[in-house]
């Protein structure tokens, strides 16, 4: 084998090795959109404003917090429309809708690093001494 053939063989092997290295190192690193949304939601959110049927009722939710960790949540001072704890799910088909374990669908109207605005309709009255507040709610929350 002469030097020209050896050089060609070496160049071909180097090219094949380069292609193999390129294609084996290319893997799909796209994050799962549902996981991304869950990560965005994971925090302790504090009340900024609350509206019930377009009426400011923020005073009734003083001290309200919504703590989201993974697909679980807990609340304080949530009154009737917010159970004290539960789970939720989000689907890749609709990343702007949270479905709580009690069947309530909540729309994510806005989410940024520091603000979360949620709206939902709640028409189930809790029994016992809980306040019977129903209707369309908008919770504006901050971190």
VOMARLO-775568 format. One record per atom (N, C-alpha, C, O): atom name; x negated, y negated, z negated. Coordinates in steps of 0.05 Angstrom, whole numbers, plus 32768, in hexadecimal, padded with zeros to 4 digits. Example, Ala and Ser with C-alpha at 12.3 -4.5 7.8 and 13.67 -1.06 7.14 Angstrom:
2
NODE|a|px|py|pz
NODE|N|7EF8|8072|7F64 $
NODE|CA|7F0A|805A|7F64 $
NODE|C|7EF8|8042|7F64 $
NODE|O|7EE3|8042|7F57 $
NODE|N|7EFF|802D|7F72 $
NODE|CA|7EEF|8015|7F71 $
NODE|C|7EFE|7FFF|7F63 $
NODE|O|7EF4|7FE9|7F5F $
This chain:
143
NODE|a|px|py|pz
NODE|N|7FEF|8017|8000 $
NODE|CA|8000|8000|8000 $
NODE|C|7FEE|7FE7|8000 $
NODE|O|7FDC|7FE4|7FEF $
NODE|N|7FF3|7FD6|8013 $
NODE|CA|7FE2|7FBE|8015 $
NODE|C|7FEC|7FA8|8002 $
NODE|O|8002|7FAB|7FF7 $
NODE|N|7FDD|7F93|7FFF $
NODE|CA|7FE3|7F7D|7FED $
NODE|C|7FFE|7F6F|7FF4 $
NODE|O|800C|7F67|7FE2 $
NODE|N|8003|7F6D|800E $
NODE|CA|801C|7F60|8016 $
NODE|C|8034|7F70|800D $
NODE|O|8048|7F64|8003 $
NODE|N|8033|7F8A|8010 $
NODE|CA|804A|7F9B|8007 $
NODE|C|804D|7F9B|7FE9 $
NODE|O|8063|7F9B|7FDE $
NODE|N|8036|7F9B|7FDB $
NODE|CA|8037|7F99|7FBE $
NODE|C|8043|7F7F|7FB4 $
NODE|O|8052|7F7F|7FA1 $
NODE|N|803D|7F69|7FC2 $
NODE|CA|8048|7F4F|7FBB $
NODE|C|8066|7F4F|7FBF $
NODE|O|8075|7F45|7FAF $
NODE|N|806E|7F5A|7FD6 $
NODE|CA|808B|7F5B|7FDC $
NODE|C|809A|7F6D|7FC8 $
NODE|O|80AF|7F66|7FBF $
NODE|N|808E|7F83|7FC1 $
NODE|CA|809A|7F95|7FAE $
NODE|C|809D|7F88|7F93 $
NODE|O|80B1|7F89|7F86 $
NODE|N|8087|7F7A|7F8B $
NODE|CA|8088|7F6C|7F72 $
NODE|C|809D|7F56|7F72 $
NODE|O|80AB|7F53|7F5E $
NODE|N|809F|7F47|7F88 $
NODE|CA|80B3|7F32|7F8A $
NODE|C|80CF|7F3D|7F89 $
NODE|O|80E1|7F31|7F7C $
NODE|N|80D4|7F53|7F97 $
NODE|CA|80EE|7F60|7F96 $
NODE|C|80F5|7F6A|7F7B $
NODE|O|810C|7F66|7F71 $
NODE|N|80E2|7F76|7F6D $
NODE|CA|80E8|7F80|7F52 $
NODE|C|80ED|7F68|7F3F $
NODE|O|80FE|7F6A|7F2D $
NODE|N|80DE|7F53|7F42 $
NODE|CA|80E1|7F3C|7F32 $
NODE|C|80FD|7F2F|7F37 $
NODE|O|810B|7F27|7F24 $
NODE|N|8105|7F2E|7F50 $
NODE|CA|811F|7F24|7F57 $
NODE|C|8136|7F35|7F4B $
NODE|O|8149|7F2B|7F40 $
NODE|N|8133|7F50|7F4D $
NODE|CA|8147|7F62|7F42 $
NODE|C|8149|7F5F|7F24 $
NODE|O|815F|7F5F|7F18 $
NODE|N|8132|7F5E|7F17 $
NODE|CA|8131|7F5A|7EFA $
NODE|C|813F|7F40|7EF2 $
NODE|O|814E|7F3F|7EDE $
NODE|N|8139|7F2A|7F01 $
NODE|CA|8145|7F10|7EFB $
NODE|C|8164|7F11|7EFE $
NODE|O|8172|7F07|7EEC $
NODE|N|816E|7F1E|7F13 $
NODE|CA|818B|7F21|7F16 $
NODE|C|8197|7F31|7EFF $
NODE|O|81AC|7F29|7EF4 $
NODE|N|818A|7F46|7EF8 $
NODE|CA|8194|7F57|7EE2 $
NODE|C|8195|7F47|7EC8 $
NODE|O|81A8|7F48|7EB9 $
NODE|N|8180|7F39|7EC2 $
NODE|CA|817E|7F28|7EAA $
NODE|C|8194|7F13|7EAB $
NODE|O|81A0|7F0E|7E96 $
NODE|N|8198|7F06|7EC1 $
NODE|CA|81AB|7EF1|7EC4 $
NODE|C|81C8|7EFB|7EBF $
NODE|O|81D7|7EF0|7EAF $
NODE|N|81CF|7F11|7ECC $
NODE|CA|81EA|7F1C|7EC9 $
NODE|C|81EF|7F29|7EAF $
NODE|O|8206|7F29|7EA5 $
NODE|N|81DB|7F36|7EA2 $
NODE|CA|81E0|7F42|7E88 $
NODE|C|81E1|7F2D|7E72 $
NODE|O|81EE|7F33|7E5D $
NODE|N|81D4|7F16|7E76 $
NODE|CA|81D5|7F02|7E61 $
NODE|C|81EE|7EF0|7E64 $
NODE|O|81F4|7EE0|7E52 $
NODE|N|81FC|7EF2|7E7A $
NODE|CA|8215|7EE3|7E7E $
NODE|C|822C|7EF2|7E72 $
NODE|O|8235|7F06|7E7E $
NODE|N|8235|7EEA|7E5B $
NODE|CA|824D|7EF7|7E50 $
NODE|C|8261|7EE2|7E4A $
NODE|O|825B|7ECA|7E48 $
NODE|N|827A|7EEA|7E48 $
NODE|CA|8290|7ED7|7E43 $
NODE|C|828F|7ECE|7E26 $
NODE|O|8295|7EDE|7E14 $
NODE|N|8289|7EB5|7E22 $
NODE|CA|8289|7EA9|7E07 $
NODE|C|82A0|7E96|7E02 $
NODE|O|82A0|7E87|7DEF $
NODE|N|82B4|7E98|7E13 $
NODE|CA|82CB|7E86|7E10 $
NODE|C|82DA|7E8D|7DF6 $
NODE|O|82E2|7EA4|7DF2 $
NODE|N|82DD|7E7A|7DE4 $
NODE|CA|82EB|7E80|7DCB $
NODE|C|8308|7E85|7DD0 $
NODE|O|8314|7E7B|7DE3 $
NODE|N|8314|7E95|7DBF $
NODE|CA|8330|7E9B|7DC0 $
NODE|C|8340|7E82|7DB9 $
NODE|O|833B|7E76|7DA4 $
NODE|N|8353|7E79|7DCA $
NODE|CA|8362|7E61|7DC4 $
NODE|C|8372|7E62|7DAA $
NODE|O|8376|7E4E|7D9D $
NODE|N|837C|7E7A|7DA4 $
NODE|CA|838C|7E7C|7D8B $
NODE|C|8379|7E79|7D73 $
NODE|O|8380|7E6B|7D60 $
NODE|N|8361|7E85|7D74 $
NODE|CA|834E|7E81|7D5E $
NODE|C|8345|7E64|7D5C $
NODE|O|8342|7E5A|7D46 $
NODE|N|8342|7E57|7D73 $
NODE|CA|833B|7E3A|7D72 $
NODE|C|8351|7E2A|7D64 $
NODE|O|834A|7E19|7D53 $
NODE|N|836A|7E30|7D6B $
NODE|CA|8380|7E21|7D5E $
NODE|C|8381|7E26|7D40 $
NODE|O|8385|7E14|7D31 $
NODE|N|837E|7E3F|7D38 $
NODE|CA|837E|7E46|7D1C $
NODE|C|8367|7E37|7D0E $
NODE|O|836B|7E2E|7CF7 $
NODE|N|8350|7E36|7D1A $
NODE|CA|8339|7E27|7D0E $
NODE|C|8340|7E0A|7D0B $
NODE|O|8338|7DFD|7CF7 $
NODE|N|834E|7DFE|7D1F $
NODE|CA|8355|7DE2|7D1D $
NODE|C|8369|7DDD|7D06 $
NODE|O|8368|7DC8|7CF9 $
NODE|N|837A|7DF0|7D02 $
NODE|CA|838F|7DED|7CED $
NODE|C|8384|7DF3|7CD1 $
NODE|O|838F|7DE8|7CBE $
NODE|N|836F|7E03|7CCF $
NODE|CA|8365|7E0B|7CB5 $
NODE|C|835A|7DF3|7CA5 $
NODE|O|8345|7DE8|7CAC $
NODE|N|8368|7DEC|7C90 $
NODE|CA|8360|7DD5|7C80 $
NODE|C|8376|7DD1|7C6A $
NODE|O|838A|7DDF|7C6A $
NODE|N|8371|7DBE|7C58 $
NODE|CA|8386|7DB6|7C46 $
NODE|C|838F|7D9B|7C50 $
NODE|O|8380|7D87|7C52 $
NODE|N|83A9|7D9A|7C58 $
NODE|CA|83B5|7D82|7C63 $
NODE|C|83C6|7D75|7C4E $
NODE|O|83D5|7D82|7C40 $
NODE|N|83C4|7D5A|7C4C $
NODE|CA|83D3|7D4B|7C39 $
NODE|C|83E8|7D39|7C47 $
NODE|O|83E4|7D31|7C5E $
NODE|N|83FE|7D34|7C39 $
NODE|CA|8413|7D24|7C45 $
NODE|C|840B|7D08|7C4B $
NODE|O|83FD|7CFB|7C3B $
NODE|N|8412|7CFF|7C63 $
NODE|CA|840F|7CE3|7C6A $
NODE|C|842B|7CD7|7C6B $
NODE|O|8432|7CC4|7C5C $
NODE|N|843C|7CE2|7C7D $
NODE|CA|8458|7CDA|7C7E $
NODE|C|846A|7CF2|7C84 $
NODE|O|8460|7D06|7C8F $
NODE|N|8483|7CF0|7C7C $
NODE|CA|8496|7D05|7C81 $
NODE|C|84B0|7CF8|7C8A $
NODE|O|84BA|7CE5|7C7D $
NODE|N|84BB|7D02|7CA0 $
NODE|CA|84D5|7CF9|7CA9 $
NODE|C|84E9|7D10|7CAA $
NODE|O|84E1|7D26|7CB2 $
NODE|N|8501|7D0B|7CA1 $
NODE|CA|8517|7D1F|7CA2 $
NODE|C|852D|7D12|7CB2 $
NODE|O|8539|7CFE|7CA8 $
NODE|N|8533|7D1C|7CC9 $
NODE|CA|8548|7D11|7CDB $
NODE|C|8542|7CF3|7CE0 $
NODE|O|8554|7CE2|7CDD $
NODE|N|8529|7CEC|7CE6 $
NODE|CA|8520|7CD1|7CEC $
NODE|C|8522|7CBE|7CD5 $
NODE|O|8521|7CA5|7CD9 $
NODE|N|8524|7CC8|7CBC $
NODE|CA|8525|7CB7|7CA4 $
NODE|C|850B|7CBD|7C95 $
NODE|O|8505|7CD4|7C90 $
NODE|N|84FD|7CA8|7C8C $
NODE|CA|84E4|7CAB|7C7D $
NODE|C|84EB|7CB6|7C61 $
NODE|O|84F9|7CA9|7C51 $
NODE|N|84E2|7CCF|7C5C $
NODE|CA|84E6|7CDB|7C42 $
NODE|C|84CB|7CE3|7C34 $
NODE|O|84CA|7CF5|7C24 $
NODE|N|84B7|7CD4|7C3B $
NODE|CA|849C|7CD9|7C31 $
NODE|C|849B|7CDB|7C13 $
NODE|O|848D|7CEB|7C07 $
NODE|N|84AA|7CC9|7C06 $
NODE|CA|84AB|7CC9|7BE9 $
NODE|C|84B3|7CE3|7BDD $
NODE|O|84AA|7CEB|7BC7 $
NODE|N|84C4|7CF2|7BEA $
NODE|CA|84CE|7D0C|7BE0 $
NODE|C|84B8|7D21|7BE1 $
NODE|O|84BB|7D36|7BD5 $
NODE|N|84A3|7D1D|7BF1 $
NODE|CA|848E|7D30|7BF4 $
NODE|C|8473|7D27|7BEA $
NODE|O|845E|7D2F|7BF3 $
NODE|N|8474|7D15|7BD6 $
NODE|CA|845C|7D0B|7BCA $
NODE|C|844C|7D23|7BBF $
NODE|O|8457|7D34|7BB0 $
NODE|N|8433|7D24|7BC5 $
NODE|CA|8422|7D3A|7BBC $
NODE|C|8423|7D53|7BCE $
NODE|O|8417|7D67|7BC7 $
NODE|N|8432|7D52|7BE4 $
NODE|CA|8434|7D69|7BF5 $
NODE|C|8419|7D6F|7C02 $
NODE|O|840B|7D5D|7C0C $
NODE|N|8412|7D89|7C01 $
NODE|CA|83FA|7D92|7C0F $
NODE|C|8401|7DAC|7C1E $
NODE|O|8412|7DBC|7C15 $
NODE|N|83F4|7DAF|7C34 $
NODE|CA|83F7|7DC8|7C44 $
NODE|C|83DA|7DD2|7C48 $
NODE|O|83CA|7DC6|7C55 $
NODE|N|83D5|7DE9|7C3C $
NODE|CA|83BA|7DF6|7C3E $
NODE|C|83BD|7E0D|7C51 $
NODE|O|83CB|7E20|7C4C $
NODE|N|83AE|7E0C|7C67 $
NODE|CA|83AE|7E21|7C7B $
NODE|C|8392|7E2E|7C7A $
NODE|O|837E|7E21|7C7C $
NODE|N|8393|7E49|7C78 $
NODE|CA|837B|7E59|7C78 $
NODE|C|8380|7E71|7C89 $
NODE|O|838F|7E83|7C82 $
NODE|N|8373|7E72|7CA0 $
NODE|CA|8378|7E88|7CB2 $
NODE|C|8395|7E86|7CBB $
NODE|O|839E|7E71|7CC5 $
NODE|N|83A5|7E9C|7CB9 $
NODE|CA|83C1|7E9B|7CC0 $
NODE|C|83D3|7E9C|7CA8 $
NODE|O|83EA|7EA5|7CA9 $
NODE|N|83C9|7E92|7C91 $
NODE|CA|83D8|7E8F|7C79 $
NODE|C|83DA|7E71|7C72 $
NODE|O|83C9|7E61|7C79 $
NODE|N|83EF|7E6A|7C63 $
NODE|CA|83F1|7E4F|7C5A $
NODE|C|83FD|7E4F|7C3E $
NODE|O|840C|7E61|7C36 $
NODE|N|83F7|7E3A|7C2F $
NODE|CA|8404|7E34|7C15 $
NODE|C|840B|7E17|7C15 $
NODE|O|83FF|7E06|7C23 $
NODE|N|841F|7E10|7C06 $
NODE|CA|8427|7DF4|7C03 $
NODE|C|842B|7DED|7BE6 $
NODE|O|8430|7DFE|7BD5 $
NODE|N|842A|7DD3|7BE0 $
NODE|CA|8432|7DC8|7BC7 $
NODE|C|8446|7DB2|7BCD $
NODE|O|8443|7DA3|7BE0 $
NODE|N|845A|7DB1|7BBC $
NODE|CA|846F|7D9C|7BBF $
NODE|C|847C|7D9D|7BDA $
NODE|O|8482|7D87|7BE6 $
NODE|N|8481|7DB4|7BE5 $
NODE|CA|848D|7DB7|7C00 $
NODE|C|84AB|7DB6|7C00 $
NODE|O|84B7|7DB5|7C15 $
NODE|N|84B7|7DB7|7BE8 $
NODE|CA|84D4|7DB8|7BE6 $
NODE|C|84E0|7DCE|7BF7 $
NODE|O|84D4|7DE3|7BFB $
NODE|N|84F8|7DC9|7C01 $
NODE|CA|8507|7DDD|7C10 $
NODE|C|84FB|7DE4|7C2C $
NODE|O|84FA|7DFC|7C32 $
NODE|N|84F1|7DD1|7C3C $
NODE|CA|84E9|7DD9|7C57 $
NODE|C|84CE|7DE8|7C58 $
NODE|O|84C7|7DF3|7C6D $
NODE|N|84BF|7DE8|7C42 $
NODE|CA|84A5|7DF5|7C42 $
NODE|C|84A3|7E0A|7C2C $
NODE|O|84A2|7E03|7C14 $
NODE|N|84A3|7E23|7C33 $
NODE|CA|849F|7E38|7C1E $
NODE|C|8483|7E33|7C11 $
NODE|O|8472|7E27|7C1D $
NODE|N|8480|7E3D|7BF9 $
NODE|CA|8467|7E39|7BEA $
NODE|C|8450|7E48|7BF6 $
NODE|O|8439|7E41|7BF2 $
NODE|N|8456|7E5D|7C05 $
NODE|CA|8441|7E6D|7C12 $
NODE|C|844D|7E7E|7C29 $
NODE|O|8465|7E83|7C29 $
NODE|N|843C|7E85|7C3B $
NODE|CA|8446|7E96|7C51 $
NODE|C|8430|7E9A|7C65 $
NODE|O|8419|7E93|7C61 $
NODE|N|8438|7EA6|7C7C $
NODE|CA|8426|7EAA|7C92 $
NODE|C|8432|7E9D|7CAA $
NODE|O|8449|7E94|7CAA $
NODE|N|8422|7E9B|7CBF $
NODE|CA|842C|7E90|7CD8 $
NODE|C|841D|7E9D|7CEF $
NODE|O|8409|7EAB|7CEB $
NODE|N|8428|7E99|7D07 $
NODE|CA|841A|7EA3|7D1F $
NODE|C|841C|7E8F|7D35 $
NODE|O|842E|7E7E|7D36 $
NODE|N|8408|7E90|7D47 $
NODE|CA|8406|7E7F|7D5E $
NODE|C|8400|7E92|7D75 $
NODE|O|83F1|7EA5|7D72 $
NODE|N|840C|7E8D|7D8D $
NODE|CA|8406|7E9E|7DA4 $
NODE|C|83F6|7E8D|7DB8 $
NODE|O|83F8|7E75|7DB9 $
NODE|N|83E7|7E9B|7DC8 $
NODE|CA|83D7|7E8E|7DDD $
NODE|C|83E9|7E80|7DF2 $
NODE|O|83E1|7E6D|7DFF $
NODE|N|8402|7E8A|7DF5 $
NODE|CA|8415|7E7F|7E08 $
NODE|C|841F|7E64|7DFF $
NODE|O|8427|7E54|7E10 $
NODE|N|841F|7E5E|7DE5 $
NODE|CA|8429|7E45|7DDB $
NODE|C|8419|7E3D|7DC2 $
NODE|O|8421|7E42|7DAC $
NODE|N|8403|7E30|7DC7 $
NODE|CA|83F1|7E28|7DB1 $
NODE|C|83FC|7E10|7DA0 $
NODE|O|83F1|7E09|7D8C $
NODE|N|8412|7E05|7DA9 $
NODE|CA|841E|7DEE|7D9B $
NODE|C|8435|7DF6|7D89 $
NODE|O|8442|7DE5|7D7D $
NODE|N|843A|7E10|7D87 $
NODE|CA|8450|7E19|7D76 $
NODE|C|8445|7E2D|7D61 $
NODE|O|8438|7E41|7D67 $
NODE|N|844C|7E27|7D48 $
NODE|CA|8446|7E38|7D32 $
NODE|C|8460|7E46|7D2A $
NODE|O|8474|7E39|7D27 $
NODE|N|845F|7E60|7D27 $
NODE|CA|8477|7E6F|7D1D $
NODE|C|8471|7E78|7D01 $
NODE|O|8461|7E8A|7CFD $
NODE|N|847F|7E6C|7CEE $
NODE|CA|847B|7E73|7CD2 $
NODE|C|8488|7E8E|7CCD $
NODE|O|8499|7E97|7CDC $
NODE|N|847F|7E9C|7CB8 $
NODE|CA|8489|7EB6|7CB1 $
NODE|C|84A7|7EB5|7CA9 $
NODE|O|84B4|7ECA|7CA9 $
NODE|N|84B2|7E9E|7CA3 $
NODE|CA|84CE|7E9C|7C9D $
NODE|C|84DF|7E97|7CB6 $
NODE|O|84F7|7E94|7CB5 $
NODE|N|84D2|7E98|7CCE $
NODE|CA|84E0|7E95|7CE7 $
NODE|C|84E1|7E78|7CF2 $
NODE|O|84EC|7E74|7D07 $
NODE|N|84D8|7E65|7CE3 $
NODE|CA|84D9|7E49|7CEB $
NODE|C|84C3|7E44|7D00 $
NODE|O|84AB|7E4A|7CFB $
NODE|N|84CB|7E38|7D16 $
NODE|CA|84B8|7E30|7D2B $
NODE|C|84B0|7E13|7D26 $
NODE|O|84C1|7E01|7D23 $
NODE|N|8496|7E0E|7D24 $
NODE|CA|848C|7DF3|7D1F $
NODE|C|847B|7DEA|7D37 $
NODE|O|846A|7DF9|7D41 $
NODE|N|8481|7DD2|7D41 $
NODE|CA|8472|7DC7|7D57 $
NODE|C|845B|7DB6|7D4E $
NODE|O|845E|7DA5|7D3C $
NODE|N|8443|7DBB|7D59 $
NODE|CA|842C|7DAB|7D53 $
NODE|C|842E|7D93|7D67 $
NODE|O|8427|7D96|7D7F $
NODE|N|8436|7D7C|7D5D $
NODE|CA|8439|7D64|7D6E $
NODE|C|841D|7D58|7D73 $
NODE|O|8419|7D4C|7D88 $
NODE|N|840B|7D5A|7D5F $
NODE|CA|83F1|7D4E|7D63 $
NODE|C|83DE|7D5C|7D4F $
NODE|O|83E5|7D61|7D38 $
NODE|N|83C6|7D61|7D58 $
NODE|CA|83B1|7D6B|7D46 $
NODE|C|8397|7D5F|7D4E $
NODE|O|838E|7D62|7D65 $
NODE|N|8389|7D52|7D3B $
NODE|CA|836E|7D48|7D40 $
NODE|C|835E|7D51|7D28 $
NODE|O|8368|7D60|7D17 $
NODE|N|8346|7D48|7D26 $
NODE|CA|8335|7D50|7D10 $
NODE|C|8341|7D48|7CF5 $
NODE|O|833C|7D56|7CE1 $
NODE|N|834F|7D31|7CF4 $
NODE|CA|8359|7D27|7CDB $
NODE|C|8377|7D25|7CD8 $
NODE|O|8382|7D1D|7CC3 $
NODE|N|8386|7D2B|7CEE $
NODE|CA|83A3|7D27|7CED $
NODE|C|83B1|7D3F|7CF9 $
NODE|O|83A8|7D4B|7D0D $
NODE|N|83C7|7D46|7CEC $
NODE|CA|83D8|7D5C|7CF5 $
NODE|C|83F5|7D52|7CF3 $
NODE|O|83FE|7D4B|7CDD $
NODE|N|8404|7D53|7D0A $
NODE|CA|8420|7D4B|7D09 $
NODE|C|8430|7D64|7D12 $
NODE|O|842D|7D6E|7D27 $
NODE|N|8442|7D6C|7D00 $
NODE|CA|8453|7D83|7D04 $
NODE|C|8470|7D7B|7D04 $
NODE|O|8478|7D6A|7CF4 $
NODE|N|8480|7D87|7D16 $
NODE|CA|849D|7D82|7D15 $
NODE|C|84AC|7D9C|7D18 $
NODE|O|84A3|7DAF|7D25 $
NODE|N|84C2|7D9D|7D0A $
NODE|CA|84D2|7DB6|7D0B $
NODE|C|84EE|7DB0|7D01 $
NODE|O|84F4|7D9C|7CF4 $
NODE|N|8500|7DC2|7D07 $
NODE|CA|851C|7DC1|7CFD $
NODE|C|851F|7DD6|7CE8 $
NODE|O|8517|7DEE|7CEC $
NODE|N|8529|7DCF|7CD1 $
NODE|CA|852D|7DE1|7CBB $
NODE|C|854A|7DDF|7CB1 $
NODE|O|8552|7DCA|7CA8 $
NODE|N|8558|7DF5|7CB3 $
NODE|CA|8575|7DF5|7CAB $
NODE|C|857C|7E0B|7C98 $
NODE|O|8593|7E13|7C96 $
NODE|N|8568|7E15|7C89 $
NODE|CA|856D|7E2A|7C76 $
NODE|C|856B|7E1F|7C5A $
NODE|O|8556|7E15|7C52 $
NODE|N|8580|7E21|7C4A $
NODE|CA|857F|7E17|7C2F $
NODE|C|8574|7E2D|7C1C $
NODE|O|857D|7E44|7C1E $
NODE|N|8562|7E25|7C0B $
NODE|CA|8558|7E37|7BF7 $
NODE|C|856D|7E39|7BE0 $
NODE|O|857C|7E26|7BDB $
NODE|N|856E|7E50|7BD4 $
NODE|CA|8581|7E54|7BBE $
NODE|C|8575|7E4A|7BA4 $
NODE|O|855D|7E43|7BA3 $
NODE|N|8585|7E49|7B90 $
NODE|CA|857B|7E41|7B76 $
NODE|C|857A|7E23|7B73 $
NODE|O|858B|7E14|7B7E $
NODE|N|8565|7E19|7B65 $
NODE|CA|8563|7DFC|7B5F $
NODE|C|8555|7DEC|7B75 $
NODE|O|8553|7DD4|7B72 $
NODE|N|854C|7DF9|7B8B $
NODE|CA|853D|7DEB|7B9F $
NODE|C|8550|7DD7|7BAD $
NODE|O|8568|7DDC|7BB0 $
NODE|N|8544|7DC1|7BB5 $
NODE|CA|8553|7DAC|7BC3 $
NODE|C|855C|7DB7|7BDE $
NODE|O|854C|7DC5|7BEB $
NODE|N|8574|7DB1|7BE6 $
NODE|CA|857E|7DB9|7C00 $
NODE|C|857A|7DA5|7C16 $
NODE|O|858C|7D97|7C1E $
NODE|N|8561|7DA3|7C1F $
NODE|CA|855B|7D90|7C34 $
NODE|C|8558|7D9F|7C4E $
NODE|O|8548|7DB1|7C50 $
NODE|N|8567|7D96|7C62 $
NODE|CA|8566|7DA3|7C7C $
NODE|C|8563|7D8D|7C92 $
NODE|O|8564|7D76|7C8C $
NODE|N|855F|7D96|7CAB $
NODE|CA|855F|7D83|7CC1 $
NODE|C|8544|7D84|7CD0 $
NODE|O|8535|7D97|7CCE $
NODE|N|853F|7D6F|7CDF $
NODE|CA|8527|7D6D|7CEF $
NODE|C|8512|7D5E|7CDF $
NODE|O|8516|7D48|7CD5 $
NODE|N|84FB|7D6B|7CDC $
NODE|CA|84E5|7D60|7CCC $
NODE|C|84CD|7D5A|7CDD $
NODE|O|84C7|7D68|7CF1 $
NODE|N|84BF|7D45|7CD6 $
NODE|CA|84A5|7D3F|7CE2 $
NODE|C|8492|7D39|7CCA $
NODE|O|8496|7D26|7CBB $
NODE|N|847D|7D49|7CC8 $
NODE|CA|8469|7D46|7CB3 $
NODE|C|8450|7D3C|7CC0 $
NODE|O|8444|7D49|7CD2 $
NODE|N|8447|7D24|7CB8 $
NODE|CA|842D|7D19|7CC1 $
NODE|C|841A|7D1E|7CAA $
NODE|O|841E|7D14|7C94 $
NODE|N|8405|7D2D|7CB0 $
NODE|CA|83F2|7D36|7C9B $
NODE|C|83D6|7D2D|7CA2 $
NODE|O|83CF|7D29|7CB9 $
NODE|N|83C5|7D29|7C8D $
NODE|CA|83A9|7D23|7C91 $
NODE|C|8398|7D36|7C81 $
NODE|O|83A1|7D42|7C6E $
NODE|N|837F|7D38|7C89 $
NODE|CA|836C|7D49|7C7A $
NODE|C|8363|7D3A|7C61 $
NODE|O|8353|7D44|7C52 $
